[in-house]
Amino acid sequence: MELLKQRILKDGQVIGNDILKVDSFLNHQMDVQLFNEMGKEFYRLFAHKKVTKILTIESSGIGIACIAAQYFNVPVVFAKKTEARNLDADTYLAEVYSFTKGKTYNVRVSKKYINSRDVVLIIDDFLANGKAALGLADIAEQAGAEVAGIGIAIEKGFQNGGRLLRERGLEVQSLAIVEGMQDGVITFR
Amino acid sequence: MELLKQRILKDGQVIGNDILKVDSFLNHQMDVQLFNEMGKEFYRLFAHKKVTKILTIESSGIGIACIAAQYFNVPVVFAKKTEARNLDADTYLAEVYSFTKGKTYNVRVSKKYINSRDVVLIIDDFLANGKAALGLADIAEQAGAEVAGIGIAIEKGFQNGGRLLRERGLEVQSLAIVEGMQDGVITFR
C-alpha cells in the first residue's frame, strides 16, 4: 500500500538493525485518517471471505481493527494480555512471545465471543516473529472458527513470522513489507 | 445517551454490587456501530472546544477514541502502561490505580505527542474512581495543554471519580451514568 510505505519512509525511525519506530502515526499517536485508508485496503483484500468477526490483540491492534471493522460491518474482539477481575473464567488461551517487550505472556479470549460459525480476520499492527498472529490463529482454531486470513499493517520481511504463517497455509496480507533497514535505510519487498 | 443505556440494560451483567460487565459490546467484544453513535455524541458535546487531540489509555479506551476521532478529525494518542523497548525515554508520567486489576501502575505518553498548543479531549470506556482520567488530565497539564473535557462511555455514579473530576473544574460528559446496581437491577441517574 503506497500511502503507508510513503508514511513509513517519511516518519519511521530505524533504531539499530531491527527496531522500526512508527509511533508518530501507528502505535502511540494514531493517524485515524491513515487507518481508514488501511481499513479500506483490508476490506478490498478480504471482502470475498465473508468475515464475521475481526480478532486482534491489545493494545496497538485495536485502533486499526476498529476502523477496519466499519468496512466489514462486523464486531471486533481483542485478546487480553492480563487477567482482569471482570474477564470470564471460561476462555481460550494462547501463549505469545513479545519481541518489543522481551517476554512471554498468556492471551485470552472469552469463549462467548468466538464460535464455530465465525469466519475470523486477524488484524495487527506489526508482524515480526509471528507469535502474536499465531496465538490469535490458535485461539480461533480452538473455537472451531475459520481463519479468513491475517491483515498486517507492517511486516518485517527479514524476520520469519510471515514465512511461518504462510507455511501454515494462512493467507497473510501485509500493507507494507520492510525487507531491510541497513544503516537506517528502509527498503520494501 | 438512550441507545447506550438500553444496551447496558439488555446486555450488561451485574456481578456483586460493584462490577458491571459490558464485555459483549464495549471492552472485549466491541460493537463498532454503537461506537460510531457514541463518537457522534461526543462530537456533539465537545465540538465547540476546538479539540486538537484525543487522549486515552490502553486498552479499552482505544477503540472508542479512534472511532470518535473520525468526527473530530484529529489524531488519537494512547497512554502506555508498560515500558516497551520502543517507547521514547522522554515521557510524561502519571500514576494510576486500576479498580478492575487491583493495582497501581505508571502510564506514559511521549513528550512528542502532546504540547502546549494542544486542546486535549480525554476519552475512556469507564469512569469509576477516576484515577485513569485524573492521570491523563495530569499528563495533559504537564504538557501545558488545555483539557477540553473528559468523555466517558459509562460512569459509575455511585463511585467518587465523577465528583473528584468535576470538583477539579473538568467538564465530564458521561454517555450513561449508572446510579446503582442493587440486587442486579441497574438504575441510571
Chai-1 contact restraints between the chains, C-beta under 6 A:
chainA,res_idxA,chainB,res_idxB,connection_type,confidence,min_distance_angstrom,max_distance_angstrom,comment,restraint_id
A,I19,B,N86,contact,1.0,0.0,6.0,A-B,restraint_1
A,K21,B,N86,contact,1.0,0.0,6.0,A-B,restraint_2
A,H28,B,S110,contact,1.0,0.0,6.0,A-B,restraint_3
A,Q29,B,P75,contact,1.0,0.0,6.0,A-B,restraint_4
A,Q29,B,V77,contact,1.0,0.0,6.0,A-B,restraint_5
A,Q29,B,Y113,contact,1.0,0.0,6.0,A-B,restraint_6
A,M30,B,V76,contact,1.0,0.0,6.0,A-B,restraint_7
A,D31,B,P75,contact,1.0,0.0,6.0,A-B,restraint_8
A,V32,B,C66,contact,1.0,0.0,6.0,A-B,restraint_9
A,V32,B,A69,contact,1.0,0.0,6.0,A-B,restraint_10
A,V32,B,Q70,contact,1.0,0.0,6.0,A-B,restraint_11
A,E58,B,S59,contact,1.0,0.0,6.0,A-B,restraint_12
A,S59,B,E58,contact,1.0,0.0,6.0,A-B,restraint_13
A,S59,B,S59,contact,1.0,0.0,6.0,A-B,restraint_14
A,I62,B,I62,contact,1.0,0.0,6.0,A-B,restraint_15
A,I62,B,G63,contact,1.0,0.0,6.0,A-B,restraint_16
A,G63,B,I62,contact,1.0,0.0,6.0,A-B,restraint_17
A,G63,B,C66,contact,1.0,0.0,6.0,A-B,restraint_18
A,C66,B,V32,contact,1.0,0.0,6.0,A-B,restraint_19
A,C66,B,G63,contact,1.0,0.0,6.0,A-B,restraint_20
A,C66,B,C66,contact,1.0,0.0,6.0,A-B,restraint_21
A,C66,B,I67,contact,1.0,0.0,6.0,A-B,restraint_22
A,I67,B,C66,contact,1.0,0.0,6.0,A-B,restraint_23
A,A69,B,V32,contact,1.0,0.0,6.0,A-B,restraint_24
A,Q70,B,V32,contact,1.0,0.0,6.0,A-B,restraint_25
A,P75,B,Q29,contact,1.0,0.0,6.0,A-B,restraint_26
A,P75,B,D31,contact,1.0,0.0,6.0,A-B,restraint_27
A,V76,B,M30,contact,1.0,0.0,6.0,A-B,restraint_28
A,V77,B,Q29,contact,1.0,0.0,6.0,A-B,restraint_29
A,A84,B,T100,contact,1.0,0.0,6.0,A-B,restraint_30
A,A84,B,K101,contact,1.0,0.0,6.0,A-B,restraint_31
A,R85,B,T100,contact,1.0,0.0,6.0,A-B,restraint_32
A,N86,B,I19,contact,1.0,0.0,6.0,A-B,restraint_33
A,N86,B,K21,contact,1.0,0.0,6.0,A-B,restraint_34
A,N86,B,T100,contact,1.0,0.0,6.0,A-B,restraint_35
A,T100,B,A84,contact,1.0,0.0,6.0,A-B,restraint_36
A,T100,B,R85,contact,1.0,0.0,6.0,A-B,restraint_37
A,T100,B,N86,contact,1.0,0.0,6.0,A-B,restraint_38
A,K101,B,A84,contact,1.0,0.0,6.0,A-B,restraint_39
A,Y113,B,Q29,contact,1.0,0.0,6.0,A-B,restraint_40
